[in-house]
Amino acid sequence: MAKVTLTVNGRTVSGECEDRTLLVHFIREKLGLTGTHVGCDTTQCGTCVVHMDGKSIKSCSILAVQAAGSSITTIEGISSGGELHPVQAAFKEHHGLQCGFCTPGMVMTALDMICRHNGALDEATVRHELEGNICRCTGYHNIVKAVLSANEAMTAGRQAAE
């Protein structure tokens, strides 16, 4: 058994796990944060996307011990004071979800995408970058609309703050 200490959603947490425990299982089973989903365990579906040290990763592709000392943000960590994050609000407003299983991974991927592109997103880029996230319900149209809307809102918010 290995002891793993991480900062998750701004809080330092520790737990013991087997050396072979995937980060997604550590997050869900040891920390009780079940918003991060397990879909395929082979990095194909994107339901397990979290941010590690500010970058989007598929948490089924990394061991918990490899993430030790890192800062992890899960879907539970992006809203503030009971307010939805702009990406979450856009998914709600544009109905970028149906069953909701893929939604946490889509939201975390979208947030990373918006930050990396610094507001310069178009439909083709969004569609290309969502290829690593599978949704079996929506056909992606409303998800793309939600990402573009969140991009606009976050860009406007950055400009207003300057």
C-alpha positions as CSV (number, residue, x, y, z in Angstrom):
1,M,0.0,0.0,0.0
2,A,1.1,3.5,-0.9
3,K,0.2,6.7,0.9
4,V,-0.9,9.4,-1.6
5,T,-1.1,13.1,-0.8
6,L,-2.7,15.5,-3.3
7,T,-4.3,18.8,-3.3
8,V,-7.8,18.2,-4.6
9,N,-10.1,21.2,-5.3
10,G,-7.9,23.4,-3.1
11,R,-7.8,21.0,-0.2
12,T,-4.9,18.8,0.9
13,V,-6.0,15.1,1.1
14,S,-4.2,11.8,1.8
15,G,-5.2,8.2,1.4
16,E,-3.7,4.8,1.1
17,C,-4.1,2.7,-2.0
18,E,-2.5,-0.1,-3.9
19,D,0.3,1.0,-6.2
20,R,-1.9,0.0,-9.2
21,T,-4.9,2.2,-8.3
22,L,-5.9,4.5,-11.0
23,L,-6.3,8.2,-10.2
24,V,-10.0,8.0,-11.2
25,H,-10.6,5.2,-8.7
26,F,-8.7,7.1,-5.9
27,I,-10.8,10.2,-6.6
28,R,-14.1,8.3,-6.5
29,E,-13.5,5.6,-3.9
30,K,-11.0,7.1,-1.5
31,L,-12.2,10.8,-1.7
32,G,-15.9,10.2,-2.4
33,L,-15.9,12.6,-5.3
34,T,-18.2,10.8,-7.7
35,G,-18.6,13.5,-10.3
36,T,-15.6,12.1,-12.2
37,H,-16.9,9.1,-14.0
38,V,-15.4,5.8,-15.1
39,G,-16.4,4.9,-18.6
40,C,-13.8,2.8,-20.3
41,D,-10.5,2.6,-18.4
42,T,-8.7,2.9,-21.7
43,T,-8.6,6.7,-22.3
44,Q,-11.2,6.4,-25.1
45,C,-14.3,8.1,-23.7
46,G,-13.2,11.1,-21.7
47,T,-15.7,10.8,-18.8
48,C,-12.8,10.8,-16.3
49,V,-11.3,14.1,-17.4
50,V,-9.9,16.2,-14.5
51,H,-7.3,18.9,-14.4
52,M,-3.9,18.0,-13.0
53,D,-1.6,20.9,-12.3
54,G,-3.7,23.1,-14.5
55,K,-3.9,20.7,-17.5
56,S,-6.6,18.4,-18.7
57,I,-5.9,14.7,-18.2
58,K,-7.8,11.5,-18.4
59,S,-7.6,10.2,-14.8
60,C,-8.0,6.6,-16.0
61,S,-4.6,6.9,-17.7
62,I,-2.5,7.8,-14.6
63,L,-1.9,6.0,-11.3
64,A,-2.8,7.8,-8.1
65,V,0.9,7.4,-7.0
66,Q,2.0,9.2,-10.1
67,A,-0.2,12.1,-9.2
68,A,1.1,12.4,-5.7
69,G,2.0,16.0,-4.8
70,S,-0.1,17.3,-7.7
71,S,-3.0,19.7,-7.6
72,I,-6.1,18.1,-9.0
73,T,-9.4,19.9,-9.9
74,T,-12.5,17.8,-10.4
75,I,-15.9,18.9,-11.6
76,E,-16.9,19.4,-7.9
77,G,-14.1,22.1,-7.7
78,I,-15.0,24.5,-10.4
79,S,-18.2,26.1,-9.1
80,S,-17.9,28.9,-6.5
81,G,-20.2,29.7,-3.6
82,G,-23.1,27.7,-5.0
83,E,-22.9,29.5,-8.4
84,L,-22.3,27.4,-11.5
85,H,-19.1,27.9,-13.3
86,P,-19.7,29.7,-16.7
87,V,-19.0,26.4,-18.5
88,Q,-21.6,24.6,-16.4
89,A,-24.1,27.4,-16.8
90,A,-23.6,27.3,-20.6
91,F,-24.1,23.5,-20.7
92,K,-27.4,24.0,-18.7
93,E,-28.6,26.9,-20.9
94,H,-27.8,25.2,-24.2
95,H,-28.9,21.7,-23.1
96,G,-25.4,20.4,-23.7
97,L,-26.4,17.2,-21.9
98,Q,-29.0,14.5,-21.9
99,C,-28.2,11.5,-19.7
100,G,-25.4,13.5,-18.1
101,F,-22.8,10.7,-17.9
102,C,-20.3,12.4,-20.2
103,T,-21.0,15.9,-18.9
104,P,-18.4,16.2,-16.2
105,G,-15.6,15.2,-18.6
106,M,-17.0,17.4,-21.3
107,V,-17.2,20.4,-19.0
108,M,-13.6,19.8,-17.8
109,T,-12.3,19.4,-21.3
110,A,-14.2,22.5,-22.4
111,L,-12.7,24.6,-19.6
112,D,-9.2,23.5,-20.5
113,M,-9.9,24.2,-24.1
114,I,-11.2,27.7,-23.4
115,C,-8.2,28.5,-21.2
116,R,-5.6,27.2,-23.7
117,H,-7.1,29.1,-26.6
118,N,-7.5,32.3,-24.6
119,G,-10.9,33.0,-26.1
120,A,-10.0,32.3,-29.7
121,L,-12.3,29.3,-30.4
122,D,-14.4,28.5,-33.4
123,E,-16.8,25.6,-34.1
124,A,-14.2,23.6,-36.0
125,T,-11.6,23.8,-33.2
126,V,-14.2,22.8,-30.6
127,R,-15.4,19.8,-32.6
128,H,-11.8,18.7,-33.2
129,E,-10.8,19.0,-29.5
130,L,-13.9,17.2,-28.3
131,E,-12.9,14.1,-30.3
132,G,-11.5,12.5,-27.2
133,N,-14.8,12.7,-25.4
134,I,-17.7,10.4,-26.3
135,C,-21.3,11.3,-26.0
136,R,-23.9,8.7,-27.0
137,C,-26.9,11.0,-26.6
138,T,-26.6,14.5,-27.9
139,G,-24.9,14.3,-31.3
140,Y,-22.5,17.1,-30.0
141,H,-24.4,20.0,-31.6
142,N,-25.6,21.5,-28.3
143,I,-22.3,20.7,-26.6
144,V,-20.5,22.7,-29.2
145,K,-23.0,25.6,-28.8
146,A,-22.4,25.4,-25.0
147,V,-18.6,25.5,-25.3
148,L,-18.7,28.5,-27.7
149,S,-21.2,30.3,-25.4
150,A,-19.0,29.6,-22.3
151,N,-16.0,30.8,-24.3
152,E,-17.8,34.1,-25.1
153,A,-18.9,34.6,-21.5
154,M,-15.4,33.8,-20.0
155,T,-13.7,36.0,-22.6
156,A,-16.1,38.9,-21.8
157,G,-15.5,38.4,-18.1
158,R,-11.7,38.5,-18.6
159,Q,-12.0,41.7,-20.7
160,A,-14.3,43.4,-18.1
161,A,-11.8,42.5,-15.3
162,E,-8.9,44.2,-17.2
